[in-house]
Amino acid sequence: MKLALGLVVAFFSSVTFAAGGSTYPLEQIELDYTDKESLQRGLATYSHYCMGCHSLKYQRYERTATDLGVDHEIMVQAVVPSDKKIGDLGSIAMPSKGAAEWFGAPPPDLTLVARKRSPEWVYTYMKTFYVDPSRPLGVNNKVFPKVGMPHVLEPLQGLQHAVCDEVITRDNVIAQADLGSGQSLSERQCGSLEVVEGTAQLSAAEYDRLIYDLVNFLEYVGEPTKAKAHDIGIYVLLFLMLFFVFAYLLKREYWKDVR
């Protein structure tokens, strides 16, 4: 019993650690790995904003281009670095030692980030950067507190500040602080984020779509065979159904003599 309890505690502790030590609620999304246009837009966002620091060292450029329906020539011109070939893995030129000095830790490889953290974690993380003058890079993150990464998409999303709202905590209950009033108790809850007007190049809906496409692409990179496995799975199920019919008929034939 003690062993089982210990395993449960260890499991939930590891989940909390994997989430960056935050209990911030994650936004739920439904990805579509068959939407090639979304995957292509996600690839473009990665190559423009993420590729300078984050590698995809377990994925080949050629595989990505083929799966996403991108012409190899366009892939070479727009995505593949000049010192790489299309058949190479997606490593980057930034040295790990230098990155550790600049950011406090080397930026992680993104090949498996959506599988390790979850798509919801990555999606919410990319939407919850906010201004924090106390941090070395001037920003913090609700999902990953004390983050060491700059908000590279800040021009697109805009400057985001943490705001506090007045929230009623006891509706239709006489306030304890003043028994003579019929007002409800309220408190200031801080945690919501608000974009400063005029600082964003994209609307909130456009930015959400940009991050959705990026996460959709990273989910594909983490398991590029998912679409093919799904297609094969349909044929496997059809084969098993057909096999079951013949197996049942064979079973009846065998048991006819026994009975």
C-alpha positions as CSV (number, residue, x, y, z in Angstrom):
1,M,0.0,0.0,0.0
2,K,2.8,2.4,0.9
3,L,4.6,1.5,-2.3
4,A,1.5,2.3,-4.4
5,L,1.0,5.6,-2.6
6,G,4.6,6.5,-3.1
7,L,4.3,5.8,-6.9
8,V,1.2,8.0,-7.1
9,V,2.9,10.9,-5.3
10,A,6.0,10.5,-7.5
11,F,3.9,10.5,-10.7
12,F,2.0,13.7,-9.8
13,S,5.2,15.3,-8.7
14,S,6.9,14.5,-12.1
15,V,3.8,15.9,-13.9
16,T,4.0,19.1,-12.0
17,F,7.8,19.4,-12.7
18,A,7.2,18.7,-16.4
19,A,4.7,21.6,-16.5
20,G,7.3,24.0,-15.4
21,G,6.1,24.0,-11.8
22,S,3.0,25.9,-12.7
23,T,-0.7,25.1,-12.0
24,Y,-1.9,27.7,-14.6
25,P,-5.0,26.2,-16.5
26,L,-4.1,25.0,-20.0
27,E,-6.3,25.9,-22.9
28,Q,-7.8,22.9,-24.7
29,I,-7.3,22.6,-28.5
30,E,-8.1,20.0,-31.1
31,L,-5.3,19.6,-33.7
32,D,-5.7,18.3,-37.2
33,Y,-2.6,16.6,-38.5
34,T,-4.3,16.1,-41.9
35,D,-4.6,19.9,-42.5
36,K,-1.5,20.4,-44.7
37,E,-2.1,24.1,-45.1
38,S,-2.1,24.6,-41.3
39,L,1.1,22.5,-41.1
40,Q,2.8,24.5,-43.8
41,R,1.9,27.8,-42.0
42,G,3.3,26.3,-38.8
43,L,6.5,25.4,-40.6
44,A,6.8,29.0,-41.9
45,T,6.3,30.3,-38.3
46,Y,8.9,27.9,-37.0
47,S,11.5,28.8,-39.7
48,H,10.9,32.6,-39.3
49,Y,10.8,32.9,-35.5
50,C,12.1,29.7,-33.8
51,M,14.7,28.2,-36.0
52,G,17.5,30.6,-35.0
53,C,17.6,29.1,-31.4
54,H,15.6,25.8,-31.5
55,S,16.6,22.8,-33.6
56,L,14.5,19.9,-34.9
57,K,17.5,17.5,-34.8
58,Y,15.5,14.3,-35.1
59,Q,13.6,15.4,-38.2
60,R,15.0,15.7,-41.8
61,Y,14.1,18.6,-44.0
62,E,13.3,16.3,-46.8
63,R,10.8,14.3,-44.8
64,T,9.1,17.5,-43.6
65,A,8.8,18.8,-47.2
66,T,7.5,15.5,-48.5
67,D,4.9,15.0,-45.8
68,L,3.6,18.6,-45.9
69,G,3.5,18.7,-49.7
70,V,6.1,21.4,-50.0
71,D,8.2,21.5,-53.2
72,H,11.8,20.5,-52.4
73,E,13.2,23.5,-54.2
74,I,11.0,25.9,-52.2
75,M,12.0,24.1,-49.0
76,V,15.7,24.6,-49.8
77,Q,15.3,28.3,-50.6
78,A,12.9,29.2,-47.7
79,V,13.8,26.8,-44.9
80,V,17.0,24.8,-45.3
81,P,20.1,26.8,-44.1
82,S,22.7,27.5,-46.8
83,D,25.3,25.2,-45.2
84,K,22.8,22.3,-45.1
85,K,21.3,19.9,-47.6
86,I,17.7,18.9,-47.8
87,G,18.5,15.4,-46.6
88,D,20.1,16.7,-43.4
89,L,18.6,16.7,-39.9
90,G,17.3,20.0,-38.6
91,S,20.2,21.0,-36.4
92,I,21.1,24.6,-35.9
93,A,24.4,26.6,-35.9
94,M,24.0,28.1,-32.4
95,P,26.5,26.5,-30.1
96,S,25.1,25.0,-26.9
97,K,27.8,26.6,-24.7
98,G,27.1,30.0,-26.1
99,A,23.4,29.6,-25.8
100,A,23.8,28.6,-22.1
101,E,25.7,31.8,-21.4
102,W,23.2,34.0,-23.2
103,F,20.0,32.5,-22.0
104,G,21.0,30.8,-18.8
105,A,20.3,27.4,-20.4
106,P,20.6,26.1,-24.0
107,P,17.3,26.4,-25.9
108,P,15.6,22.9,-26.1
109,D,15.2,20.9,-29.2
110,L,11.6,21.1,-30.4
111,T,11.2,17.8,-32.2
112,L,9.5,16.1,-29.2
113,V,8.3,19.1,-27.2
114,A,4.6,18.6,-28.1
115,R,4.8,15.0,-27.0
116,K,6.8,15.6,-23.9
117,R,4.8,18.6,-22.6
118,S,1.5,18.2,-24.5
119,P,0.1,20.4,-27.3
120,E,-2.1,22.2,-24.8
121,W,1.0,23.2,-22.7
122,V,2.9,24.5,-25.7
123,Y,-0.2,26.4,-27.0
124,T,-0.9,28.1,-23.6
125,Y,2.8,28.8,-23.1
126,M,3.1,30.7,-26.3
127,K,0.1,32.8,-25.4
128,T,0.9,33.7,-21.8
129,F,4.1,35.8,-22.0
130,Y,3.8,39.1,-20.1
131,V,5.9,42.1,-19.2
132,D,7.9,41.6,-16.0
133,P,10.7,44.2,-15.5
134,S,12.1,42.1,-12.7
135,R,13.2,39.4,-15.1
136,P,16.5,39.6,-17.0
137,L,14.8,39.6,-20.4
138,G,11.9,41.8,-19.3
139,V,9.2,39.1,-19.6
140,N,7.8,36.2,-17.6
141,N,5.3,33.4,-18.4
142,K,2.2,32.1,-16.6
143,V,2.8,28.5,-17.6
144,F,6.6,28.5,-17.1
145,P,7.4,31.0,-14.3
146,K,10.9,32.6,-14.4
147,V,11.2,31.6,-18.0
148,G,14.6,32.3,-19.6
149,M,13.3,32.7,-23.2
150,P,12.5,36.1,-24.8
151,H,9.1,36.6,-26.2
152,V,10.1,36.5,-29.9
153,L,6.5,36.8,-31.0
154,E,5.9,40.0,-29.0
155,P,5.6,42.2,-32.1
156,L,2.8,40.0,-33.4
157,Q,0.9,39.5,-30.1
158,G,1.7,42.9,-28.6
159,L,2.8,43.9,-25.1
160,Q,0.9,41.8,-22.6
161,H,0.5,42.8,-18.9
162,A,-0.8,40.9,-16.0
163,V,-4.0,42.6,-14.7
164,C,-6.1,42.3,-11.5
165,D,-9.9,42.1,-11.5
166,E,-12.4,42.7,-8.7
167,V,-14.2,39.3,-8.2
168,I,-17.2,38.8,-6.0
169,T,-16.5,36.0,-3.6
170,R,-19.7,35.8,-1.6
171,D,-22.8,36.7,-3.5
172,N,-26.0,37.6,-1.6
173,V,-24.2,37.1,1.7
174,I,-23.9,40.0,4.3
175,A,-20.3,41.2,4.3
176,Q,-18.4,40.1,7.4
177,A,-16.5,43.3,7.5
178,D,-19.7,45.4,7.8
179,L,-22.7,43.5,9.1
180,G,-24.9,46.5,8.5
181,S,-24.4,46.5,4.7
182,G,-26.0,44.2,2.2
183,Q,-23.0,44.2,-0.1
184,S,-21.1,41.1,-1.2
185,L,-17.5,40.5,-0.3
186,S,-15.1,40.9,-3.2
187,E,-11.3,40.6,-3.7
188,R,-8.7,41.4,-6.2
189,Q,-7.6,38.4,-8.2
190,C,-4.5,38.7,-10.3
191,G,-3.7,36.3,-13.1
192,S,-5.5,37.4,-16.3
193,L,-3.5,39.0,-19.1
194,E,-4.3,42.0,-21.3
195,V,-2.6,43.2,-24.5
196,V,-1.8,46.9,-24.6
197,E,-3.8,48.6,-27.3
198,G,-1.8,49.5,-30.4
199,T,1.2,47.2,-29.7
200,A,0.1,44.2,-31.7
201,Q,0.5,43.5,-35.4
202,L,-2.1,40.7,-35.3
203,S,-5.6,40.6,-33.8
204,A,-6.2,38.2,-30.9
205,A,-7.9,35.7,-33.3
206,E,-5.1,35.9,-35.8
207,Y,-2.4,35.3,-33.2
208,D,-4.4,32.4,-31.8
209,R,-4.5,30.9,-35.3
210,L,-0.7,31.5,-35.7
211,I,0.0,29.6,-32.5
212,Y,-2.4,26.8,-33.4
213,D,-0.6,26.3,-36.7
214,L,2.7,26.3,-34.9
215,V,1.6,23.7,-32.3
216,N,0.0,21.6,-35.1
217,F,3.3,21.5,-36.9
218,L,5.2,20.6,-33.7
219,E,2.8,17.8,-33.0
220,Y,3.3,16.5,-36.5
221,V,7.1,16.6,-36.1
222,G,6.9,14.7,-32.8
223,E,5.1,11.8,-34.6
224,P,5.3,12.2,-38.4
225,T,4.0,8.7,-39.0
226,K,0.6,9.4,-37.3
227,A,-1.3,10.1,-40.5
228,K,0.1,7.1,-42.2
229,A,-0.5,4.9,-39.2
230,H,-4.1,6.1,-39.1
231,D,-4.7,5.2,-42.7
232,I,-3.1,1.8,-42.3
233,G,-5.1,1.2,-39.1
234,I,-8.3,1.4,-41.1
235,Y,-7.2,-1.4,-43.4
236,V,-6.0,-3.5,-40.5
237,L,-9.4,-3.2,-38.9
238,L,-11.1,-4.3,-42.1
239,F,-8.7,-7.2,-42.4
240,L,-9.5,-8.3,-38.8
241,M,-13.2,-8.1,-39.5
242,L,-12.9,-10.3,-42.6
243,F,-10.5,-12.7,-40.7
244,F,-13.0,-13.0,-37.9
245,V,-15.7,-14.1,-40.4
246,F,-13.5,-16.9,-41.8
247,A,-12.3,-17.9,-38.3
248,Y,-15.8,-18.2,-37.1
249,L,-16.8,-20.3,-40.1
250,L,-13.8,-22.5,-39.5
251,K,-14.6,-22.9,-35.9
252,R,-18.1,-24.0,-36.7
253,E,-16.7,-26.6,-39.1
254,Y,-14.3,-28.0,-36.5
255,W,-17.0,-28.2,-33.7
256,K,-19.5,-29.8,-36.0
257,D,-17.8,-33.2,-35.7
258,V,-17.2,-32.8,-32.0
259,R,-20.8,-32.2,-31.3
